[in-house]
Amino acid sequence: MTISITGVIERKEMGSGAWALVSDSGETYELKNSPPELKQSGLKVTVTGEVREDVMTFAMIGPVLEIKSFELLL
């Protein structure tokens, strides 16, 4: 199921580090295969993707969100 989430990009220093999207409602998603354009803390974005329940990570900071598309917001 594809979802769209608006929030802020953050770098989480768990294990070897992970990129996350903290939604406007406060939920944290670990980003899977983040494009270089999203690897900057503080970016306000809307990300469209799929929550992957079949994927585990070392960081384990929240559901894994596989990015399909994104939009940078001002």
Sequence and secondary structure as in RCSB ss.txt:
>XXXX:A:sequence
MTISITGVIERKEMGSGAWALVSDSGETYELKNSPPELKQSGLKVTVTGEVREDVMTFAMIGPVLEIKSFELLL
>XXXX:A:secstr
 EEEEEEEEEEE STT EEEEEETTS EEEEES  GGG STT EEEEEEEEETT   SS  S EEEEEEEEE  
